[in-house]
Amino acid sequence: MAHTNHLPSIDWLALLRRAPYFSATIVDSLCDADPSAFAPHLRAVYCFDLFDAQVSNGGVDQYFDNVAAHLDDANAVPGLIAANPVYAPALPLIEEAHAIWNAVADAYPEDEDEDEEDEDAWDAYQDRLAPHEDRLQAIATEFFALHHAIRQRLEQDIVRDPHRYFAIAPVPGLRGSGVEHIALAGGAHRLRFEDGFPIGPNTFENEGGGCDVVWFSRDRTLLHCETAGWAQQRNRHWIHYPSQSSGSWTSGSGEDATVRHDRLALGLGHHGLHETFGPNGQRESAALHWHGKELCSEHFHPDGSPLLRIEPHGSGQRWLRYWPGGALNTESLQERDGRDRYLRCLDENGTDLAPGGTGRLREVLGQLGEIVQWREGELVNGFLHGPVRRMACRPDGSGERETERTFYKSGKAQ
């Protein structure tokens, strides 16, 4: 195990172009070489990535099958991951998973082809694993809840001390003190350094007229970047490392929508607004979250007026649908048994179509492309009853037709 303090070689351009996911460069470097040749805190990144990739997508037993069973010394993995302090919050779960592996590893079949005569060996292994199934599921659930925040802790650590993770090639002419500007690649790339770190704005002009930008706050706690995405998309990210608050705008071209998404870290922890916009800039939907819990969501008609508003109510949800222009159409509550109980059903002029919960239902479903949709049927004591027809027509009202029919009994589809 030579060169145990070895770091991946990189230059500032290559590192900045990976924003906001700087750690991907570490994983790429270690996957292309012998991980044991790198410094311990970098091998920790590699081992954690293996654990995360399996457990977060398929569970701990998948990690056993795809990784642990093929390692010469699986017992060493928790210690290797512990070499980087950023992984401390997840270490107890990683250690527990490997303790369970130690308890069942001797029963793992040497021949993994289940089509041959080793089915008895696989059955024996599954029997050995069975008493741990509940705990394995709990480990996966707990790990998934925190893995994105831990990954962002690593990104923060890289930004705080990039030379700890990379052997960064020196920039000719850079003194490393004060404010300095460097132009590279024929002037197409311009970096702005403060005391040797590329605070930015750092700009990277691309063929075709695009320009990527990466910049940090002076204390390196806030990152902004705008980069090219798939096809003609543009992605704008920001993250405040201490609070793990982050957000993104993804803008497309042609018929692609624009999406705004606020989060806790650059992962699955929704926190704040999630909005989608059509090609004409009109808001199509919006949802507000607080630490992963949805507080309210809305969808809109093509004219910008509200179509549907969903908000929590007791153990279920309250649904409010509106006619184009903003007049209330229906108000319904989701019951514990899954039925929708209608409190109000009004026409475009505010006339009650179902006084006391009994009468006619005509409910706006919105416009999809050039098709306007709604459904109609009967309400009895606030619940759908009998045939309910889903209808469609063109925006001018022509071409009216039935597209679907469902029969209900006291609010339950039959």
N, C-alpha and C positions, 0 to 999 in steps of 0.2 A: 504494500500500500504506500507507494511513493507520492511525494508532492502533496502531502495532506493539507497544505495551506494554499493550494492552487485555487485561483479565481478565474472565472470566464473572462476572456479578452473581448473588449468591445470599445467603440468610440461613442462620443456624445450623440452624434447623429443617429446611430442605430438604436441607442437606448431611448432617446426622446421620441423616436418614431413609433415606439411600442406603447406610448401613453394611451389610456391610463393603466394598462396591465404590464408594468415593467417586469414583474416576476416571470412572465412567459419566456423572457430571454434566458433566465436561469434554467428553467426546465428544458428548453430546447438545447442548451449547451450540455447539460448533464445527460440528456437522452442520446446525444450524438457521440458521447465519449464514455469512459469508465467512471461512474459516479464516485467510486472510492478514491479517485485521484484528486478530488476537490476538498476544500475545507469543510470541517464538520458542520458548520451552520448552513452550508450549501447542500450537503447531503441530506440534511434535515428537510430542506425544501423539496427535494426529489422524493424522499420517503413519504412525506405528508401528502404530496400530490398523488402518489399511488394509492394511498389509503383513501383519500378524499374521492378520487375518481370512481372507485368501486363502491364504497359505502354510500355515498350520496346518490348514486344512480341505481344501485341494485341491492344494497344491504350488506351487512357484515359477512353473511355466508358467501356472498359473491366475492368478497375480498379474500376469504379463505380459499375458494376454488381457483381464483385467477392470479393471486399473488402469494399468499402465505404458503400454500402447498408447494410452491416452486422455489422458495428461498432456502439457501443452505442453512441459514440461522435466523428464523423468524423471530426468535426471542430477542434479537438485538435491535429490532425496529423501534420499539418505544424509546430506548436509549439514544438511538440515532436522531429521532425527532426531537428529543429533549435538548439536543445541542443548540437549538435556536429558541430563545425565550419567547418569541412571538407565539409559539404553539402551546404555551403553558395551559391556557384554558381548556384545550381539548385533550391534553395528555392523560388525565384519568380515564377518559373513555377509550383512548387508544390502548392503554395498559390493560384495561378490563377485557377488551376484545381479544388481545393476545393471550391473556390468562385463560380465556375460554378455548382459544385455539390449542394451547398447550395441553388442555384436558382432553381434547378429541383428536389431536394430530396423529397419534399412533394408530388410529383406526381408519385414517384416510387411505383409500385404495391407491396402490402404486400405479395400477393400470386404470386410466380414467375413461376408457372406452366402455360405456354402459351397454353397448350392443353385444359384447362378448360375454364370457362366462364368469364375470366378476360381479354380477348383480347382487349376489349374497353379500359381497364385501361392501357394496354401496348401501345396501339395506342396513348393515351393521353400523356403518358410519352415520347414517341418518338417525338410527336409534340412539347413538351416543350423543348426537347433536340435539335431539328433540327436547331434553329437559332445559336446554338453554335458549330455546326459541323466543320466549317472551322477553328475556333480557337482551338478546341480540336485536330484536325489534326496537326495544327502548333505547339501546345504544345508538342505533341508526337514526332514530327520531331526534334524540338529543344532539347528536353530532350535526345533523342537517340544519338544525336551528341556529347553530353558531358558526358553521364553516365559512360562510361568506364574510362575516365580520373578522374572522381570523385571517382570511386571505387578504383583507384590506389592511389589517395590521402589518402584514408583510410589506405591502406596497408602501405604507407609511414609513417603515423602517428603511426601505431602499431609498426613498426620497431624502430621508433625514441623513443617511450615511451611505451614499452610493459606492464609495470606495471600499466599503466593507464587503460588498457583494461582487464587485467587478474590478478587473484590472483595466482601467479606462485609459485609452491611448491619449497622450498629451496633445494639445492643440498648438500647432506652431504659432509662435508670437504671443501666446497667452501668458501673462505674468502671474495671474492668480490672486490679484488684489485689486480692490476698487471695481468700478464699472468698466467693462470692456466689451467691444463689439467685434464679432468675427464673421466674415463672409466666406463661405465655402462652396464647393461645387460650381465654380464659375460665377459666384454671386447669387445663385438661386436659393441658397440656404443662408439664413442670417441668424446668428445666435447672440444673445445678450447675457453676459456673465456678470455676477456680483460676487467678488471674492472667490472666484474659481468655480462657481456653480451657475449653470445656465437658467437663471431665474426667468429670463424671457422679457417680453414676448420673443419666442423663437419661431421663425417662419420657414416653411419648406415649400417652395414653389414646385408644382408637379407639371408634367407634360399634360397638355389639354387645358391649361389655365387654372387648375385647382391650386389652392394654397392651404396647407395644414399649419395650425398654430398651436403651440404648447407654452404655457406660462404658469408660474407659481407665485404665491405671495412671498414677501421677503423672508418670512419665518418658515416657509415651506409647509405650512399647515393647510394651504388651499391650492388645489390644482384646477386649472381650466385647460381644456384642449378641444380643438375642432379638427376632425380628421375625415378622410374619405371612407365611405362604407361600401356595401355591396352595390354593384351596378353604379347608378348615378346618385346614390344616397350620400348625405353628409351627416356625420355624428358629432354632436357637441356634448361633452361631459364636464361635470365639475364634481369635486368631492372635497369636503372639509374633513380632514383626517381625524382630528381629535373627537369630533362628535359623530363621525361616520355618516353624516348626512350627505346625500349626493343627489344628482339629478342629471337628466339627459334630454336632449332634443334630437330626434332623428327626422330629417327632412328628405323626402323623395323627389321624384320628378314625374311628370306626366300624370298618370292616374294614381300614383302612390300617395299614401296619406302621410301627414306629419304627425309625430307622436312626441308628447312631453311626458316624462316619467320621473317622479321624485321617489327616492328610496333611502333606506338605511344601508349604507355601503353599496357597492355596485353589484348587487345580487338580488335576492328575492324578497328582501324585507321592505315591503311597500310602506312609505311614510310620506304623506303629502298628496299632491295631485298627480293623476294620470289622465292625460287628455289626448284625444285623437282629432286631427283636422283633415278635411278633404282637400282635393287639389286646388279648390278656389279659396282656401283659407278658412272656410266655415267650420266651426267646431261641430264634430259629430257625436262625441261622447266625453264624459268627464266623470272621474271617481275620486273621492277623498278618503284617504286612509290615515289612521293613527296607530303607529307601531304595529303594522300588519293587519289591523282590523278596519274593514270598510265602514265608514260612517255614512256615506251617501253616494249615490251614483245617478247620473242623468244621461239621457240620450235626446237628440234634437231633430226637429224637422228640417228639411232643406232650407226653409226660410229663416232658420236660426231660433225659432221659438221652441219651447220645451215639448218633447214628445212623451218621455217617461222619466219619472223620478222614483228611485227606490231608496228607502231608508229603514233602519232597524225599528222594530216595534215588538216589544216583549220578547218572546222566543222566536219570532218570525220576522216578517218584513211588511212594510206598507208600500203599496204600488199606487202611484198617481199617474194617470195617462191624460194627455191634453190634445185638444183639437189644434190644427194649425192656426197660429195666431195667439195661442195661450189660454183659451177657455178650457176649464176642467171637463174631462170626458168621463173617466171612471176613477173611483177610489176603492181599493180592495185590500184586505188583510190576508196574509198567509197563516192559515191555522196550523196547529201542531200536527194534525193528521195529514198535512199536505194540501188540503183543500183551500181554495181561494174564496173568501167571503166578501161579497160586494156590498159596500156601504152606500155608494152613490153611482148612478149611471145617468149622465146628462147629455142632451143633444147640443149642437153648436150654439144654440140660443139660451142654454141654461135650463131648458125644460127637463123636469125629472121624468125619465122613461120607465123607472121602476120604483114607484112610491112604496115605502115600507119594505123594499127589497124584492118585490115581485113585479114582473113586467118584462119589457123588452130590453135585450142587450144589444148595443151597437158600440163596438170597442175599436178604437184606432190602433193599428199596429205599426204604421209608419210607411215610408216609401223606400223601396229597394231598387236603385237604378231608375228605370222608367215605369215601375210598377208600384201603385198605391195599394196597400193591403189593410184589411180590417176583418173583424169577425162579428157574427150576429147569431142570436139565439134567444133563449128565454131564461129568466131568473125566477127562482121560487125561494122565498125567504132568504134571499141573499146568495143563493148558490145556483150554479149552472145546472139546468135540468132539461133533458131532451136533446135533440140534434143541435149542434153548434157548427155553423158553416164558416169556413175561412174563405174570404172573398178577395178579389183583385180586380183592378181596372187601370187604365192609363191615367196620367195626371189630368187630362181634360174630361174624365168621367166615362169615356167610351171603352168598349171592350170588356164590360163587366162580366165576371165569370166566377164560379165556385171552384176553388182549388183543393179543398179538403173538407171532410165532414167527420165530426167526432160526436159520439153519444155520451151524455153525462147522466148520472143519477145522483142527486143531492150533492153535486159538486165533484164527483169522482168520475173520471173517464172510464168507460166500459170497454 
